[in-house]
Amino acid sequence: MFGRIFGEAWISITSYKLRTFLTTLGIMIGVAAVVLMVAVGQAVQKIIDDSFASMGGNLLIVLPGSSSSGGVRTAMGRPTVTRDDMDAIKSLKDVMTTSYATQGSVQAVYGKNNWSVSATGTTPDYLTVGNWEIDKGVAFSARDLKSAASYVILGQTVVDELFGFENPIGKSIRLNNRPFLVIGTLKEKGAGLGGDDQDNVILMPFTTLRQKIRGARQPQMVNVGFVKVDSEDKLETVMQHVNYLLRARHHLKEGVDDDFTVRNMAELVAQVKKVGFYLSLLLGAIASISLIVGSIGIMNMMLVSVTERTREIGTRKALGAPNKWVMMQFLIESILISFMGSFMGLVLGVGLSQLGGFLFDKEVPISIWTVIVSVSVAVVVGVLSGLFPALKAMKLDPIDALRYQ
């Protein structure tokens, strides 16, 4: 029985090819828009995940803070965290290692090539803290940090701009008219969360940058500190210990605000992911409006079909066709139209998302949820759009239907 009804429904919708195509077009555009917006949301989530993975999740950031008095913030930006503070934190339980850094913009020159780049003065442990890997050469050592050696490690963007295909190891570059020896290069990381190029960087010993790039009256002060914790579940505990230690070292009495800030990287990751999730929902909700328009189009077509086939319906009923047969035929026609539109929309949406990923050099994941959503939309839209016309056809009186002109 079902096969016969399906066959008749197929013959009916293929008898009006142009009208059927225009009706499926609304569903196709709606599903394609939803699939495309979901893909955009997933791509954003993946960029967020990759960016934080490149920095490491089990990480605490220590920033110099400012004191407050009477509710008024004072001494904003005053350096308060020292190299000795960060070394002391390294001895805390569950701390894997620590590092610190300061930065400055420099003009790097090699031969006829020059490039504006961010120079980071740091420690050897910065590679571990920041999940950096050496591609070629070696990293600088604790001895180099102590002696302020003129050694640098280049990010891949700097290598490409200054050296091209030439091996930079052992070559000398000039930073602000001072010579520095290239001892290593970093593996590529790509764009950061804010869209910045993480590979446009030069690493050197902290003392080297302080003494030879940007002088400072307080050479022991750091711009930012990093605390690598053994595991993410210990971040809160270590964060409390870091706060206690720094307050004790800075001789802060009870009731006095911290003159530093400790940020939990895992919490920041969770907050940004939540924003990305809500963004995906918003994009999907906006795109789903076109699905509503498409479903109205199907309902309109089916109502017209019921009106045009009134005599046919009357004849079927006069020959003994049960009401449920009549209703099922119109429901199946509606679902078939919705399925065809959803399938074409799925193919179009996936194709456009992958094309966009190719053009912008971003990986756009294809989720199984995209297929599930498309099939679910096809069934729901098909049933809801065809239900009213099917009920109308089922309730037609055979005698009135046969008299219809």
C-alpha positions in Angstrom: 0.0 0.0 0.0 2.7 2.5 1.0 4.7 1.8 -2.2 1.6 2.5 -4.3 0.9 5.7 -2.5 4.6 6.7 -2.8 4.5 6.1 -6.5 1.4 8.1 -7.1 2.8 11.0 -5.0 6.0 10.9 -7.1 4.0 11.0 -10.4 2.0 13.9 -9.0 5.0 16.1 -8.1 6.9 15.3 -11.3 3.9 16.3 -13.4 4.6 20.0 -12.5 8.4 20.2 -12.7 8.7 24.0 -12.7 6.3 24.5 -9.8 7.9 21.7 -7.8 11.4 23.1 -8.5 10.4 26.6 -7.4 8.9 25.2 -4.3 11.9 23.1 -3.4 14.1 26.2 -4.0 12.8 27.9 -0.8 13.7 24.8 1.3 17.0 24.4 -0.5 18.1 28.0 0.2 16.9 27.7 3.8 18.8 24.4 4.5 21.9 25.7 2.7 21.8 28.9 4.8 21.5 26.9 8.1 24.3 24.4 7.0 26.5 27.3 6.0 25.9 29.3 9.3 26.5 26.2 11.4 29.7 25.5 9.5 30.8 29.1 10.1 30.1 28.7 13.8 32.0 25.4 14.0 35.0 27.0 12.1 35.0 29.9 14.6 35.0 27.3 17.5 37.8 25.4 15.9 39.9 28.6 15.5 39.3 29.3 19.2 40.2 25.8 20.2 43.4 25.8 18.1 44.4 29.2 19.4 44.1 28.2 23.0 45.7 24.8 22.4 48.7 26.6 21.0 49.0 28.5 24.2 48.2 25.6 26.6 45.1 25.3 28.8 46.8 24.5 32.1 48.3 28.0 32.3 48.1 31.0 34.7 48.9 34.5 33.6 50.5 36.9 36.1 50.2 40.5 35.3 51.5 43.6 37.1 48.5 45.4 38.7 47.9 48.7 40.5 46.9 49.6 43.9 43.6 51.3 44.9 42.7 53.7 47.6 39.2 54.7 48.6 37.8 52.9 45.6 39.9 54.9 43.2 42.5 53.1 41.1 45.9 54.6 41.2 49.3 54.0 39.7 47.8 52.3 36.7 50.4 50.2 34.9 53.0 50.4 37.7 55.4 47.4 37.4 55.0 45.2 40.5 56.0 41.7 39.4 59.7 40.8 39.4 61.8 38.0 38.0 62.5 36.8 41.5 58.7 36.5 42.1 58.3 34.2 39.1 61.3 32.1 40.2 59.7 31.8 43.7 56.4 30.6 42.2 58.3 27.8 40.4 58.9 26.1 43.8 55.2 25.9 44.5 53.5 22.4 44.6 51.9 21.3 41.3 53.8 24.0 39.3 55.5 22.5 36.3 57.6 25.6 35.4 57.3 29.4 35.1 58.5 32.0 32.7 58.3 35.7 32.1 58.5 38.1 29.2 58.8 41.6 28.0 58.3 42.8 24.5 59.3 45.5 22.1 58.9 46.3 18.4 62.1 46.1 16.3 63.2 46.4 12.7 65.0 43.3 11.6 67.5 43.5 8.8 69.3 40.9 6.8 71.1 41.9 3.7 68.7 43.9 1.6 65.6 42.6 3.4 64.1 44.2 6.4 60.9 43.4 8.4 59.0 44.9 11.4 58.7 42.3 14.1 57.8 41.9 17.8 60.8 40.9 19.9 60.1 39.0 23.0 62.7 38.8 25.8 62.1 35.7 27.9 63.6 32.6 29.5 64.4 29.1 28.1 61.2 27.8 29.9 59.1 30.0 27.7 59.1 27.3 25.0 57.5 24.9 27.4 55.0 27.4 28.8 53.9 28.6 25.4 53.9 25.2 23.7 56.6 26.3 21.2 58.8 23.8 19.4 62.2 24.3 17.8 62.2 23.6 14.1 65.9 24.0 13.4 68.9 24.8 15.5 68.7 25.1 19.3 67.2 27.3 22.0 69.1 29.7 24.2 70.2 28.4 27.7 70.1 29.7 31.2 73.7 30.7 30.8 72.8 32.8 27.8 70.1 34.4 29.9 72.6 35.3 32.6 75.2 36.7 30.2 72.7 38.6 28.0 74.0 36.7 25.0 73.1 38.2 21.6 71.2 35.1 20.4 67.8 35.0 18.7 65.2 32.4 17.7 63.1 33.4 14.7 59.4 32.6 14.0 58.6 31.2 10.6 57.1 34.5 9.3 60.4 36.3 10.1 62.4 33.5 8.4 60.3 33.8 5.2 60.5 37.6 5.1 64.2 37.9 5.8 65.8 34.6 4.4 63.3 33.1 2.0 64.6 29.6 1.2 68.0 30.3 2.8 68.9 28.5 6.0 69.1 31.2 8.7 71.0 29.2 11.3 74.3 30.7 12.0 73.5 33.9 10.1 73.7 37.3 11.7 70.8 39.8 11.6 70.6 43.4 12.8 67.9 44.5 15.3 67.9 48.3 15.8 71.4 48.4 14.3 72.8 45.8 16.6 74.0 42.4 15.4 72.4 39.2 16.7 73.2 35.6 15.9 70.4 33.3 14.8 70.7 30.0 16.7 67.2 28.5 16.0 63.8 28.8 14.3 60.4 28.0 15.7 57.8 25.6 14.2 54.8 27.4 12.7 51.8 28.2 14.8 49.6 30.3 12.6 47.1 33.0 13.6 46.3 33.7 17.2 42.8 34.2 18.7 42.8 37.9 17.8 43.9 37.2 14.2 47.5 38.2 14.9 50.4 36.3 13.4 52.0 34.3 16.2 54.9 33.4 13.9 55.9 37.1 13.4 58.1 36.9 16.5 61.8 36.9 17.6 62.7 35.3 20.9 65.8 36.3 22.8 67.0 36.2 26.4 65.1 38.5 28.7 68.3 40.2 29.8 69.4 40.7 26.2 66.2 42.6 25.3 66.4 44.7 28.4 70.1 45.7 27.9 70.4 45.8 24.1 67.0 46.6 22.7 65.0 48.6 25.2 66.7 49.9 28.3 64.9 50.0 31.6 65.5 51.6 34.9 63.9 48.6 36.6 65.5 45.6 34.8 64.1 43.1 37.3 60.5 44.0 36.5 58.5 41.8 34.0 55.5 42.8 31.8 53.9 39.4 32.1 54.5 36.1 33.9 53.5 32.6 33.0 52.8 29.7 35.3 52.5 26.2 33.8 50.5 23.9 36.1 50.7 20.1 36.0 47.1 19.7 35.1 44.0 21.8 34.5 42.2 20.4 37.6 44.9 22.0 39.8 44.6 25.5 38.3 42.4 26.9 41.1 44.5 25.5 43.9 47.7 26.8 42.4 46.1 30.1 41.6 45.3 30.6 45.3 48.9 29.6 46.3 50.3 32.1 43.8 48.1 34.9 45.3 49.2 34.0 48.8 52.9 33.9 47.8 52.9 37.2 45.9 51.0 39.0 48.7 53.6 37.8 51.2 56.5 38.8 48.9 55.0 42.2 48.2 54.3 42.7 52.0 50.6 43.5 51.4 48.7 43.7 54.7 45.2 42.3 55.2 42.6 44.6 53.6 45.0 46.0 51.0 44.2 45.2 47.4 46.5 43.0 45.3 49.0 44.9 43.2 49.0 42.1 40.7 46.5 40.1 38.7 46.4 36.3 38.2 44.3 35.0 35.4 43.1 31.5 34.9 43.5 30.5 31.2 41.0 27.7 31.5 38.3 30.2 32.6 39.1 32.5 29.8 38.9 29.5 27.3 35.4 28.6 28.7 34.1 32.2 28.4 35.3 32.6 24.8 33.9 29.2 23.9 30.6 30.2 25.3 30.6 33.3 23.2 31.4 31.2 20.1 28.5 28.8 21.0 26.0 31.6 21.3 27.3 33.1 18.0 26.6 29.8 16.3 23.1 29.7 17.7 22.4 33.2 16.6 23.7 32.5 13.1 21.6 29.4 12.9 18.5 31.2 14.1 18.8 33.9 11.6 19.3 31.4 8.8 16.3 29.3 9.9 14.0 32.2 9.0 14.4 31.2 5.3 13.2 27.7 6.3 10.0 29.2 7.5 9.5 31.0 4.2 10.3 27.7 2.4 7.7 25.8 4.4 5.1 28.4 3.7 5.9 27.9 0.0 5.3 24.1 0.3 2.0 24.6 2.1 0.9 27.1 -0.6 1.7 24.6 -3.4 -0.1 21.8 -1.6 -3.2 23.9 -1.1 -3.2 24.8 -4.7 -2.7 21.1 -5.6 -5.7 20.1 -3.4 -7.9 22.7 -5.2 -6.8 21.6 -8.7 -7.3 17.9 -7.9 -10.7 18.2 -6.2 -12.4 16.0 -8.8 -9.6 13.5 -8.6 -10.0 13.3 -4.9 -13.8 12.9 -5.2 -13.3 10.1 -7.8 -10.9 8.2 -5.5 -13.3 8.5 -2.6 -16.3 7.4 -4.7 -14.3 4.3 -5.7 -13.7 3.4 -2.1 -10.3 5.0 -1.3 -10.0 5.4 2.6 -9.6 8.9 4.0 -6.2 8.0 5.4 -5.0 7.0 1.9 -5.9 10.5 0.6 -4.3 12.2 3.5 -1.1 10.0 3.3 -0.7 10.8 -0.4 -0.6 14.6 0.2 1.6 14.2 3.2 4.1 12.1 1.3 4.1 14.6 -1.6 4.9 17.4 0.9 7.7 15.3 2.5 9.2 14.3 -0.8 9.4 18.0 -1.9 10.9 18.9 1.4 13.5 16.0 1.2 14.6 17.0 -2.3 15.0 20.6 -1.2 16.8 19.6 2.0 19.2 17.3 0.1 20.1 20.0 -2.5 20.4 22.5 0.3 22.8 20.2 2.2 25.0 19.7 -0.8 25.0 23.4 -1.6 25.7 24.4 2.0 28.5 22.0 2.4 30.0 22.9 -0.9 29.9 26.7 -0.2 31.4 26.2 3.3 34.3 24.1 2.0 34.9 26.7 -0.8 34.9 29.5 1.7 37.4 27.5 3.8 39.6 27.0 0.8 39.5 30.6 -0.2 40.3 31.9 3.3 42.7 29.0 4.1 40.7 27.8 7.1 39.6 24.3 8.0 35.8 24.1 8.0 34.7 20.9 9.7 31.7 18.9 8.4 29.7 17.7 11.3 27.3 14.8 11.4 24.9 17.1 13.1 24.6 19.0 9.8 23.2 15.9 8.1 21.0 15.1 11.1 19.6 18.7 11.1 19.0 18.6 7.4 17.0 15.3 7.6 15.1 16.5 10.6 14.2 19.7 8.9 13.0 17.8 5.9 10.7 15.6 7.9 9.4 18.4 10.2 8.9 20.9 7.5 7.3 18.3 5.2 4.8 17.1 7.8 3.9 20.5 9.1 3.6 22.1 5.6 1.5 19.2 4.2 -0.6 18.5 7.2 -3.3 21.2 6.7 -3.6 20.6 2.9 -3.8 16.8 3.6 -6.5 17.2 6.2 -8.4 19.5 3.8 -8.2 16.8 1.1 -9.3 14.1 3.5 -12.4 16.0 4.6 -13.7 16.7 1.1 -17.2 15.3 0.5 -17.1 12.9 -2.5 -20.3 14.2 -4.0 -19.3 17.9 -3.7 -15.8 17.0 -5.1 -17.3 15.3 -8.2 -19.5 18.4 -8.9 -16.4 20.7 -8.7 -15.6 22.4 -11.9 
